[in-house]
Amino acid sequence: MYKALVACRAGVGSSLMLKIKTQQVIKEESFPIELEHASLDAVSSFNGELLITLVDVANELKASGIKKDIIGITSITNKAEIKEKLAAYIEKNT
């Protein structure tokens, strides 16, 4: 089971919507991922493997040297994109 954090700057709007869509994909595909949700302030104390966020935030996190796998999502309502990126992550890490 992978542990993932869905985060955005404030942890309220976009990340909550992304969490809902990601949770739907996880359930539909039976992906072995457990989700948490928070603001970017929680990233440093998160003890899971994967961060899921919007592309711009993902690029900032990667540039800052965060030592976690990071998935950047372009459209928070695009379940096909979320599915594709989660499937690729799982395939790469199994």
URSULFEN-V743761 format. One record per backbone hydrogen bond with DSSP energy under -1.0 kcal/mol. CO is the residue of the C=O (numbers start at 1). NH is the residue of the N-H. Records with the same first field share a line. If there is no record, write none. Layout:
# URSULFEN-V743761
CO=NH  NH
This chain:
# URSULFEN-V743761
2=34
3=49  50
4=36
5=52
6=38
8=40
13=17
14=18
15=19
16=20
17=21
18=22
19=23
20=24
21=25
22=26
23=27
24=28
25=29
26=31
31=33
32=2
34=4
36=6
39=42
40=43
49=69
50=5
51=71
52=7
53=73
54=58
55=59
56=60
57=61
58=62
59=63
60=64
61=66
62=65
69=51
71=53
73=55
75=78
77=79
78=82
79=83
80=84
81=85
82=86
83=87
84=88
85=89
86=90
87=91
88=92
89=93
